[in-house]
């Protein structure tokens, strides 16, 4: 069986949705190795305010 990860690219405006999405993934996740969240550096500081956790959080460059 292949290894599959869930990768979600998000930003601060969508963190309420992201929190809901990650909650659903935790409840129903089967067959996936890990959850990776990718956010711009500016948005990364807001993750804890929303209580967002993932197996891996990657900070990418900020783009205008």
N, C-alpha and C positions, 0 to 999 in steps of 0.2 A: 504494500500500500504506500502511495506517495506521501511525502510530508507536505502539509499545507498549513500556512499561516494566514491569519486575518490581518490585513493592513488597512488602516483607516487614516486618511489625510484630512485634517480639520484645522480650524482656526477659532479664535476666541468667540466670534459671533455665533458659532454653532456648538459651543460647549454644553449648553442645556440639552440639545439633541444628542450629542456625543455621550453624555452621562447615561441617558436613557438607552442608547444603542449598546453601550458596554454592559449595562445591567442585563439586557436581554441576552447578549452573547454569553455572559457568565451563567445564566440560568439554563441555557439550552445548548451550550457548546459541547459538541462531541466530534471527534475526528480531526480536530485542529491542534497544532502543536502550541501556538502562542498567539497573543494579540499584540500587534505593533501599532502605536499611534504616532503619527508624524504631524508636528505643528511648527509654525514659524517661531523663531526665537522670541519675538515680542509677546507672543501668546502663551509661551511656556510658563511664565510666572503665574498665570491665572489658573493653571490646572488644579492646584491645591485648593483654591477658593471654591471650585466646583466639585471637589472631592473625586477627581478623575484619576484612576489608576489603571495601568496596563502592564503586561509583562515587560514591554520595552517602550520607552518614549524617546523618539528621535526629534531633535531640533534641527530644522532646516533654515536656510537663509530667509530673511524677510524680503518679500517682493512687493513693489508698489502696484 
